[in-house]
Every structure is written in structure tokens, then in C-alpha cells.
């Protein structure tokens, strides 16, 4: 009986990689001149090696709709990225930056909220005066300064609406930049090839 060929470490890792990509154990055994059992041993060896050196031992499962997956793939494709897992790994590694609260936006919204409260109080005072006059049977008339105040309040509300929209656009641009920075190594790898 002929002695079984011994695989090198590099061959074991290559076999494990090819097996994970769907190449059959029988085909790998034939290609490397070893038994099918040796192929499975190589796969187990590579798995044990990853666990022992602390690399990527956890698997995350995520259910998404077809539409969500197509949108995610399209977003990656626009950046030239073809591997979802690499992109997801980059997002996990960049989670601290991507999920950090936007302090500037929070402060701006707090200020806009306070301004809206002031507007609401002014409108309530005007409405109360008009209601009091109506209860006394008076015809509600607004003086010229009161009319100007109402127009100014309406203008303030529209300005605040514009500011909120601008804050949202700025936040979206900032998030797009953070996502692009998180994915930049993958984009470079696709463009320049693996290092």
C-alpha cells in the first residue's frame, strides 16, 4: 500500500478556502492527490486554526427582504464592491463611528425646539385674546402690530422648517461620508487588487 501524501500548511488552507467556495471534496482530493478524508481533515484543521488565533469565530445571521437586499447590493455595486460579507464586516468594525449620536444636530434641534415653544406660546396668547373678545361678543380684529407679529411667526415657522431640512441633508451627507470611509479599503482592494 502506498504511503499517503502529506499536505503542506499552505495546501490545507487552500483546500479549506476552495471547499468553502463550493468545490467538492472529491474534486479537491483528486486535484491534490489525497483522500477525501484528508480533504475534510484539512478543512477542520483550517477551522481550528482560525478559532485558536482568535480570528472571526462568530457568524451573524440577518433576515432581509428581497428589496432590501437588492438595494444593499446596488449600493455596494455603485462603489465597486462585490462581496457583501466584506462590506458587512467593515460596517461592524466602523460601528462606533457610524452609530455615534450627532452632537451638533442634537444641539441644533434642541435650539429649534425651544424656538418652536416660544412661537407656540405667542400663538396661544393671540388665540386667547381673540377668544376672550368673542366671548364678550366683540368682533375680533387684529391690530396692525398683531398682524405683523402673526406674519413674523409664520415666517419663523417656515424658516425653522428649512433649517430642519438642511440639518437632515447635512446629516445624510455626513453619514454617506462615514460609510464611504468605512468601505474605502474594500473599494481600493477592488480597484488595485488584494495586497
C-alpha positions as CSV (number, residue, x, y, z in Angstrom):
1,X,0.0,0.0,0.0
2,X,1.4,3.4,-1.0
3,X,2.1,5.9,1.7
4,X,-0.5,8.8,1.8
5,X,0.8,12.2,0.6
6,X,1.2,14.8,3.3
7,X,-0.3,18.2,2.6
8,X,1.6,21.4,3.4
9,X,0.1,24.1,5.6
10,X,-0.5,26.2,2.5
11,X,-2.3,23.4,0.7
12,X,-4.5,22.7,3.7
13,X,-5.6,26.4,3.8
14,X,-6.1,26.5,0.1
15,X,-8.2,23.3,0.3
16,X,-10.3,24.8,3.1
17,X,-10.8,28.0,1.1
18,X,-11.8,26.2,-2.1
19,X,-14.1,23.9,-0.1
20,X,-15.8,26.9,1.5
21,X,-16.4,28.2,-2.1
22,X,-18.3,25.1,-3.0
23,X,-15.6,22.9,-4.7
24,X,-16.5,19.2,-3.9
25,X,-14.3,17.2,-1.5
26,X,-13.9,14.5,-4.2
27,X,-12.6,17.0,-6.8
28,X,-10.2,18.5,-4.2
29,X,-9.0,15.0,-3.2
30,X,-8.3,14.2,-6.9
31,X,-6.6,17.6,-7.6
32,X,-4.2,17.4,-4.5
33,X,-3.7,13.6,-4.7
34,X,-5.1,12.8,-1.3
35,X,-8.1,11.0,0.1
36,X,-11.5,12.6,0.7
37,X,-10.9,12.1,4.5
38,X,-7.7,14.2,4.1
39,X,-9.7,17.0,2.5
40,X,-12.1,17.1,5.4
41,X,-9.2,16.9,7.9
42,X,-7.7,20.0,6.1
43,X,-11.0,21.9,6.4
44,X,-11.2,21.0,10.1
45,X,-7.6,22.0,10.6
46,X,-8.1,25.4,9.0
47,X,-11.3,25.9,11.1
48,X,-9.4,25.1,14.3
49,X,-6.6,27.4,13.3
50,X,-9.0,30.3,12.9
51,X,-10.5,29.6,16.3
52,X,-7.2,29.3,18.0
53,X,-5.8,32.5,16.7
54,X,-8.9,34.5,17.6
55,X,-10.0,35.4,14.1
56,X,-13.6,35.6,13.1
57,X,-15.2,32.8,15.0
58,X,-18.7,34.2,15.1
59,X,-21.4,34.1,12.4
60,X,-24.1,36.7,12.3
61,X,-27.5,35.9,10.7
62,X,-29.7,38.5,9.3
63,X,-33.1,38.3,7.5
64,X,-33.9,40.9,5.0
65,X,-36.5,41.3,2.3
66,X,-35.6,40.9,-1.4
67,X,-36.0,44.6,-1.9
68,X,-33.6,45.4,1.0
69,X,-31.0,43.0,-0.3
70,X,-31.2,44.4,-3.8
71,X,-30.9,48.0,-2.5
72,X,-27.8,46.9,-0.4
73,X,-26.2,45.1,-3.3
74,X,-26.9,48.1,-5.6
75,X,-25.2,50.4,-3.1
76,X,-22.2,48.2,-2.9
77,X,-22.1,47.8,-6.6
78,X,-22.0,51.6,-7.1
79,X,-18.8,51.5,-5.0
80,X,-17.4,48.6,-7.0
81,X,-17.7,46.2,-4.0
82,X,-18.9,42.6,-4.9
83,X,-18.6,40.8,-1.5
84,X,-21.4,41.5,0.9
85,X,-19.6,39.8,3.8
86,X,-16.6,42.1,3.5
87,X,-18.8,45.2,3.4
88,X,-20.8,44.0,6.5
89,X,-17.5,43.3,8.3
90,X,-16.4,46.8,7.6
91,X,-19.7,48.2,8.9
92,X,-19.3,46.1,12.1
93,X,-15.7,47.5,12.6
94,X,-16.9,51.1,11.9
95,X,-20.0,50.8,14.2
96,X,-18.6,53.2,16.8
97,X,-18.3,56.0,14.2
98,X,-21.4,55.2,12.2
99,X,-23.8,54.8,15.2
100,X,-22.4,57.7,17.3
101,X,-25.0,60.4,18.0
102,X,-24.6,63.6,16.1
103,X,-24.0,66.1,18.9
104,X,-24.2,69.1,16.6
105,X,-27.5,68.0,15.2
106,X,-28.9,67.2,18.6
107,X,-27.9,70.7,19.9
108,X,-29.4,72.4,16.8
109,X,-32.7,70.5,17.1
110,X,-32.8,71.4,20.8
111,X,-32.5,75.1,19.9
112,X,-35.1,74.8,17.2
113,X,-37.5,73.0,19.7
114,X,-37.1,75.9,22.1
115,X,-37.8,78.4,19.4
116,X,-40.9,76.5,18.4
117,X,-42.1,76.5,22.0
118,X,-41.8,80.3,22.0
119,X,-43.8,80.5,18.8
120,X,-46.4,78.3,20.2
121,X,-46.7,80.4,23.4
122,X,-47.1,83.6,21.3
123,X,-49.8,82.0,19.1
124,X,-51.6,80.8,22.3
125,X,-51.7,84.3,23.7
126,X,-53.1,85.7,20.5
127,X,-55.8,83.0,20.3
128,X,-56.7,83.6,24.0
129,X,-57.2,87.3,23.4
130,X,-59.3,86.6,20.3
131,X,-61.4,84.0,22.2
132,X,-61.9,86.4,25.2
133,X,-63.2,89.1,22.8
134,X,-65.5,86.6,21.1
135,X,-67.0,85.5,24.5
136,X,-67.7,89.2,25.3
137,X,-69.5,89.5,21.9
138,X,-66.8,91.7,20.4
139,X,-65.8,91.3,16.7
140,X,-62.3,90.0,16.6
141,X,-60.0,92.5,15.0
142,X,-56.2,92.3,15.0
143,X,-54.2,95.5,15.2
144,X,-51.5,96.2,12.6
145,X,-48.7,95.2,15.0
146,X,-50.6,92.0,15.9
147,X,-51.0,91.1,12.2
148,X,-47.3,91.8,11.7
149,X,-46.5,89.5,14.6
150,X,-48.5,86.7,13.2
151,X,-46.8,87.1,9.8
152,X,-43.4,87.1,11.6
153,X,-44.4,83.9,13.5
154,X,-45.4,82.2,10.2
155,X,-42.1,83.3,8.6
156,X,-40.3,81.9,11.7
157,X,-42.0,78.5,11.3
158,X,-41.1,78.4,7.6
159,X,-37.5,79.3,8.4
160,X,-37.3,76.6,11.0
161,X,-38.7,74.1,8.6
162,X,-36.0,75.0,6.1
163,X,-33.3,74.7,8.9
164,X,-34.5,71.3,9.9
165,X,-34.4,70.1,6.3
166,X,-30.9,71.5,5.9
167,X,-29.8,69.7,9.1
168,X,-31.2,66.4,7.7
169,X,-29.4,66.9,4.4
170,X,-26.1,67.7,6.2
171,X,-26.5,64.6,8.4
172,X,-27.2,62.4,5.4
173,X,-24.0,63.8,3.7
174,X,-22.0,63.1,6.9
175,X,-23.3,59.5,7.1
176,X,-22.6,58.9,3.4
177,X,-19.0,60.2,4.1
178,X,-18.6,57.9,7.1
179,X,-19.9,54.9,5.1
180,X,-17.6,55.7,2.3
181,X,-14.7,55.9,4.7
182,X,-15.6,52.6,6.2
183,X,-15.8,50.9,2.8
184,X,-12.7,52.7,1.4
185,X,-10.3,49.8,2.0
186,X,-12.7,47.5,0.0
187,X,-13.0,49.9,-2.8
188,X,-9.3,50.3,-3.0
189,X,-8.9,46.5,-2.9
190,X,-11.4,46.1,-5.8
191,X,-9.6,48.8,-7.8
192,X,-6.0,47.8,-7.0
193,X,-6.3,44.1,-6.2
194,X,-5.6,42.4,-2.9
195,X,-2.4,43.3,-1.1
